[in-house]
């Protein structure tokens, strides 16, 4: 049995869920734990799960709090949402297509 900690942003919107191994000492009120700890987490935008392949993993050294994992969730969420906002063609970012095309044109000009 795992302990699940739901992470929300300031507005109360769910941004992640952290899954802790049940055998670890974890105080859900303070967020404190003892010893090294490997946790997994999912990233959300409200009800929509953003990581569709599987959970992310994070290893915490020594005793402490879950703040580093919470920061990783926020960074992962922002990165995924930013990537989703970029225009793509067939799943390839438009900037990459344009950059590759420009390099190809330049190489062709250099040959001529």
N, C-alpha and C positions, 0 to 999 in steps of 0.2 A: 504494500500500500504506500503510495506516495502522498506527500503533502503538496498541495497546490496553492501558490500565492498569486493572486490577481493583482496586476500593476495597472494603475489608472493615471491619466494625466490630471492636470489641475482642474479641468472641467468635468472630471468624473468619467471620461471616455476610456474604455479598456484599451490599453496599448500592448499588453502582454500577459503571459501566464508563466510562472516559474514552477518547475517540478523538482521537488527536493526528495532525495531518498528517505524512506521512512525510518531507517535505522540511525539517522543523524540527530544529534541534539539541536533542535531549532526552536527558538522562542518566537512564535508568530506575532506576538504583541510588539516586541522590540525589533524583530528582524535580525537578532543576533544568533550566531551559531558557533560551534566549537570544532576545531580541527580542520584539515583540508577538506574541501567539499567540491564534488563535481555535480553541477546542476544542468538541466536542460530547460529550454524555454521556447515558447512560440511567440510570434509577433502578430499583433492584431491592429486593425483600424476599426475600432468599435466591435461589431459582430463579425467582421470579415477577417479571416485568417490570412496573413500575408505570406508566410513561408509555407509553400505547398509541397515541398519535398520531404521535410522532416524537421524535427526540432533542432535548434542551435544548441551548442554545448559551451559551457563556461566553467573553468576550474578556478576555485577560490583557494588561495594558500592561507593556512593558519586560521585563527579565529577572527571574526569580524562581522560585518553586516552584508546585506545583499545589494548595497548601493552600486558596486561595480557591475553587477548583472543588470540592474535597472538602467544604468547608463548605456550598457550594450544594447538593451532592448530599444531604448529611445533612438540610438544611433542607427540601428538596423532598420527600424520603422521609417525614419526619415530618409534613409538611403533607398529603401524599396519604393517608397512613395515618389521620390524624386526620379528614380529610373522609370517608373510607370508613367510619369508625366512627359517624358521625352518622346517625341514623335519617332515612330519606327516604320520600316517597310519590311514585311516578312519576318518580323521579330529582330531585325538588325537596326541599330540606331542610325537615324538619318545622317548625323554628323560623321559617323564612320564611313557611310556610303559616299558622302560628298568628299571626305578627305581622301579616300581611296581613288575616287574618280579623278580628283585634282592631281594626285601623284601620278596616275596613269597618263593623263594629258601632258604633264610636265616631262615625264620620261619619254613620251612619244616626240615631243618638241626637241628634246635633247638629242634624240636619234637623228632627227632631220637636220 
